[in-house]
Amino acid sequence: MFQNSASLAETTLFQTNSSQLPHHKHIRLSFERAKAIVNLYKLTAEDILYTTLGYWQSHSDPILAMDGATALLLTTHYNLCCGTFAGCFCLTELGHGLDAINIETTALLLPDGSFLLNTQREEAAKYMPPTAPGTGIPSVAVVFARLIVAEEDRRIKPFMVKLYDGQNHRVLTEKGGAGPINHCLTSFNCVQLPAIALMDTLDKAQDKRHDFFLQISCVILGTLSMGVMSLPPLKIACFVVAVYSQRRTVLDPFNRIQRPIITFSTQYGPILSALATSFVMEAFSKKCTRLFSEASLDIGLRHFIATIGKITLMEHCVPLLLTLSERCDLRGAKIAEGDILVLSIFLIGRIIPPETSDSSGILARHEAFMLEEMRNMVAKAPHHCDDRLEASLLPMCQPLLEAIAIEDNVNPRLIDLYVATVMKKDSAWYTEHGGLSWSEQHTMEREAIKALLPSLEDVQKLEIYLTAMPQYYPN
């Protein structure tokens, strides 16, 4: 699937050790890499509008794991400018994140039909988008502002704004361990915009909430896209830790010979568990993207599928990256993943999820039990923000994954290990309601790991996508 990107990964553009570059050159390199991937996939406006197979493949390509900044830039520009410009999505403000519907930036309609864009106060500065100069390519921003016509607030509208005249960019502190992007606080001081900058009509929407979510509907696509992008790093992490564990040796105290640490269950167990999860999650992501791309779906169901997809993929993949890092004396950091709790609580009880195609499995029984418990919990909660609802959504997602993986012809040994891994998240339930003692659950996992171990070296071939120094590549 990724043969073309394998050739691109071998080029100087991607083999350059960016960690040794000055900050500004690293940023430019990430933009150049993003442009190269755009040119490789050659997605059309229709690909992005209808989220075709090519769109989703571009977001699950292992080459994205070579530069996290490139991956973030890529998905942003695909959704905004089709890779033509350096596009910024300026919606949230320093004082308005989850309540972005209350943003304060204004665009005043002038008598000649043009607009005057203004940041009313410090808390109204646009937060995060990398609007600062230095990318080396033309930059624009889609800025959301309140349209003011004859002192009437006609609610939030999107405007196309060319950067940089008349704007104040305050570059935020660089995040340790992450590819630099120059995230900024951006304010506007009497920036005049032509009449064609308005990307909507001058009319005031009748339904404020519905119109707002319609205006920012591309965020829903970004939600699922970010979830899908968590898969390549996990697969490559499995490969890196497996190679490291095969090469790292310790002295066996019994026979006094060097023993690879991959022979210890504490080492190969987590690697295989992560590997099994990555393949099951891949099947799950394909199911999510197929459902999401169905033209007949309304925006509410798309939002539900995107949220479930991102929550499940992130909650499975990100912790495993940290677990794998501990297997080679490294430490990782969670990537930004949005406020999934708020989305989860908002969707509980409002959308009916797709039914699992294998209702007889033990994970499906666990789902049915958790759904009933969740309904009772929601009914008894004093309000929708009650702390007891925090962990209610994720358990209902897990049983869908086993059935989806079976439909996608994932290796049964991978599925067995995945099931054993998931059961550890709620071991008490499987003992009390599933009839599986702790000892039996432990045996299931041990036997699943043992069955999968001989296939470790044959499961994936991702050497070309590694960005470590060449002397650490496998022979």
N, C-alpha and C positions, 0 to 999 in steps of 0.2 A: 504493500500500500504506500510506503514511504520511500520508494527507491529514488525518486527524483530529489527528495530532500536529503537523502544520504550523500548524493553528489555535492549538494550545496554545503552540507555540514563539513565536507573535506576541504573547502576553499579557505583561503587566507582570511577572508572576512569573518568566518566563524571559528577558525583555529587560533586567531589572535588572542593572547591571554589578556583579556580586558581588565582583570583585577590590578594589573601593573600600570594601567594608563591613568593620566590625570583625569580629574572629575569631568571636565568639559569634553575631553576626547572620548571618554567612556559613553557619555550621553549621545554624542554624534554617532558613535559606532552602533549603539542600540537602534537608532533611527535607520541607519543604513542597512542593518540586518532585517529590520521590519520591512523596509522597501524591497529587499531581495526576496523575502518570503511572499510578499504581495505579488511580485512579478512571477514567482514560481507557480502560484496557484491560479493567478489570472481570474479571480472571481468577478462575476458580473453583478450589476445591480440586482438582477433577478435572483442570483445565487443568494444574496444577502436578504432580499425581501422575502423570498420563499424558503429560506434556510435549507438549501439543497445539501446533498451528501457531501459535495465538495466543501461547503462552508464548514460542516462539522469535522471533516477530516483535517481541515486547516487548523482547527482548534485542539485536535488530539495528536498532532504531529510531534514526535519526540524532539524535533529540532527546537521547539519552544523551551525545552528544559535547559538549553545551552545558555540562555540569557533571559532571566525573568522580566527585565525591563522591556525587552523586545516583545515578549508575549503579551504584556499589558498594553503596550502601545498598539500592537496589532489588533487586538479585539476592539479597542476603543475606536481605531480608525476604520476598521471594517464596518462598524455599526453606524459611524457618523459620516465619513467622507470617502468610503470605498477605496481607501489607501492613496488617494490623490493628494490630500493635504495632511498637515499635522493638525488633526482636529482635536479640540478640547470641548468637553461636555460640562458647561458651567451651570449647574443647577443648585446644589446645596451651598449654604453659606455658613460662616463661622458660628452664627447663632441659630441656624435652622438646618438640622440634619434630617431626622425622621419626620419633622414637621415642615418639610420643604414647601408644602402648600402655602406656608405663611412667609415666604421669602419677601425681602424688603427692597431689593434692587428695582429701580423704576426706569421706564422708557417713556418720556413725555413726547406726545405728538405735537410737532411745531406747525405753524400756519402753512408752510410750504410743502408739507407732507413728509418731511424728514423727522427723525427722532433724536432726543437727547437722552443718552444713557448715563445714569448716575447711581453711585453707591451712597446710600443715605447716612450710614454710620459704620463704624469699625466692624460691628457684629454682622453687617450685611455683606462683607467681603466674600467673594466666591472661594470656596475651600477645596483644595487638593489638585485640580487639573493643572498640568505642567505648562503654564502659559508663558513662562520666561523665554527670552531669546536664546539662541545658541544651538538650535536643532539643525540649521543649515538648509532647511526647506521651508516653503511658504506655510504660514500658520494662521488658522482661523479658529473661532470658537462659536459654538452654539450657546448663547447666553439666554437664560430664562429670566424675565423681568416682568414686573407689573406694568401693563399698558395704561397710561394715563391720558385720557382724551377730555379736554375741557373740564379738568378737575374731577372727572369720573374715573374710578378704578374699574377697568374692564378686564381685570384678572390677568392671570399669568399667560404670557405669550413667548415663543422662541424667536430670537433674533440672531442673524448671522453677522458676526463681528470680526473684522480683520484685526489681527494683532500687529502692532504694539502701540501705536500713537495714542496718548491720552490715558493709558492704563498704568497702574502702579502694581508691580509684581514683587512680592516678598517671598523669596525662596525659603521653603521650610527646611529644617535640619535634615541632613541625609540620614536615611535609615541604615543602621549597621547590618552588614551581611547581605544587603539587597542591591540589585542593580540600580544605579541612580537614574532618576527620571526628572528631577527638579520639580517636585510638587510645590505648589504656590498658594499664597493668599493673594487674590486679585481684586482690585477695586477699580472703579471707573469714575473719572472726574470730567463731567460734561463732554462725553464722547459723542460726537454727532454721527448719526447713521443715516444712510440714504433710505428712501421709502421702500426700496426692494429688500432691505435687510429684514423686514418683518416676514416670518415664515408662516403666517396665518392671516386670517382676516382681522379687520378692526372691530368686528362684532363682539359683543359681550356674551359669553356662553351662559345658557340658562342653568345648566347643572355644573356648579363649580367643581365638585369632586370628580365627576365623570370626565369632564373636559381636561382636568389636570392629569389624570392617569392616562388619558388618550395622548396627551402631548408628550409624555415621557415613556410611551410604550416600548421604546427601544431598550429601556432599562431591563425589561422583562427578559428580552433575548440575552442581554449581557449577564443576567443572573445565571441562566443555564450554561452559557458559554464559559463563565469563570469556573463553574463546577467541572465541566468537561476537561478544562485545562489542568486539573489537578492530577489526572491520570499519568501523563508522560513522566513527571518527576518521580512518581512512586515506582513505576517500572524500572526506570534507570537507577533509582536508589537500591532496588532489589539486586540489580546486576552489580553495582559498585560494591555493595556490602558482601555479596557472595564471592566476588573476586578477591576482595580484601581478606575475607575469612579463609579462603583457600591458600593464600600466600603467607598470612600471619601464622607463625608457629610458636609453640611453647614447649619446654622440656618436659616430657612425660616422666614423672617421678618413679614409675615402676620399671620401665625398660630403658630409661635414660636416652631416648631418641626424640628428635623434634617431631611434634605432633601438630598438624594444622588445626586451628581453632574451629574450622567448619565441622570437625568431627564431634564437637560438643553439642548436645541437644539445646543448651541455652543459646547457642549461636545459630544453628540451622533452623531451629523451631520458629523464631520470629521472622527469619527470612522467608521461609516457605509459607507461613501464615500471611505475610504481606503480599507475597507473590500470588497466592490463591485469591486473596481479596482483590488484587488489581485486575485479574481476569474476570472475576464476577462483576466488579464495578464497571468494567468495560462493556460487558453485556447489558448491564443496567443502563449505562449512559446511552447505548444505542437504542434501547427501548424508549427512553425519555425523549431523545431527539426525534425518533420516528413519530411519537405521539404529538410532540410539540409542533412538528412541521405539517401536520394535517390541516389542510386549508379550511375545513369545516369547523374548527375549534373557535369558540369565542375567547375574548381576552381574559376572562376570569379563569377558565380552565387552563389556558396557556400559563397564566401566572401561577396556578397551583402546581402544574407539572414542573415549571422552572424552579420553583421554591423547593419542592420535594427533591428534585434532581440535585440542586446545589447543596442542600442540607446533607443529603445522604452521601454524596461523593466527598464533600469536604470532611464530614465527621468520620468517614472511614479512612480517607487518604492522609489527611494532615497528621493525626496522631501516630500513624504508622511511620511517617517520615521521621518523627522524633524518636520512635522506638528503634528504627534502623540506625539512626545516628549514634545511639548508645552502644550499638554493636561494633562500632569502629572508633570509639572514643571521640566522637564529634558531637556537636550540639547544633540543633537547628532552631528555627523560629517560625511560628505560625504566620501564614500570609493573611492579609486582610480578607475577611470573608463575609462582610456585611452583617447586619443585625438580623440573624436568622430567627431569633426568638420572637421578635415582633411580627415577622412574616408568618411564623408558625401559629402564633396565637390568633392572628387575624384570620387565618384560613380554617382553623378548627371548626368543624360543624357546618361550614358554608359550602364546601365542595365535596362531592362524592368521589373518592379515588377509584382508579381502575381496579377491578377485581383480580386477585391472584389466580393464575391458571392451574395451580396445584394446591387445592385446599386441604389435602390429606396430610401434607408434611407437618412436621413438628413445629417449624417456624410459623406456619399459617395458623396453627392452633394457638400459638403464643400471641399472634397478632389479634385473633378474635377476642382473646381474654383481655389484652391491653386496650382494645377499642371499647369494650364494655366498661372497663375500669375508667377509661378516659371520659366516657360519656357521663358516668356517675360523678367523676371529679369536677367536670365542667358544670354540671347541674348544681353541685353543692358549693361551688366557689362563690364567694361574695361578689366578685367582679372578674372581668377577663384578664386583669393584670395580676391576679393572685399568684404568689410565689409557687404554689403547688402545681401550677400548670407548666412550669419551666421545661420539664423533661418528658412531656406527654406525646409529642408528635413523632420524634425519631423512631421509637419502638414500632410504630405502625408501618414504617417503611420497610423494615428488615425482611419480613416474610415475602414481600414481592420479589426480592432479589433472587432467591433460590429458584423460583419458578421461571423467572426471566432467563437466568443462566442456563437452565435446562432447555428452554426453547432455543437458545442460541448455540446449543451443542458444545457448551464448555465441558472440558474434560471432567468426568465424574469424580476423579480423585481430587481435583481442585475444589469442586462443589462440596465434597465430604469435609475437607479441611476448613472451608469457609463456614459451613454449618457449625462445626465444632468450635470455631473461633467466636462466632456470634453468640453461641450458648453461654460463653463465659461472662457475657455482659449482664446476664440475669440468671445466674446458676441456680438460685433458690427456686425460681419458678419452674425450671425444668425438672427439679427434684420433686417439688410438691405436686405439680400438675402434669408433668410429662413422664413421670415414673422413672426418671433416670437419676440414680444416685450420683454424688460427687465423684465417686470412684469410676463409675461407668462413663461419665462425661470426660473425665481425664483420660480414660482408656481410649475413647473414641478419637480424641485429639491426637494421642500418641500414635495410634494405628494409622490415622490419616496422614500424619507427618511421615511416618515410616514408609507408607505406600508411595508418597510423592517424592521422597528424597532421591531415588535413582534418576529422576527426570530433571533435576535442578539445572544441569548444564545445557539441556536441550530445549528449555522452554522459551528462551528469547535470545536474540542476537542483536545487541544494541551498542556494540563497541564504538561505532562511528559517531555516536551522539555524545560520547563522553567529553567533558571539557577539562578533565584532570590532566596533569603533565603526562606526556607520552610514555615516560619510563614506568608509569603505573598502569598502563593498559595491559590487558591480558595478552599472553603470547599467542 
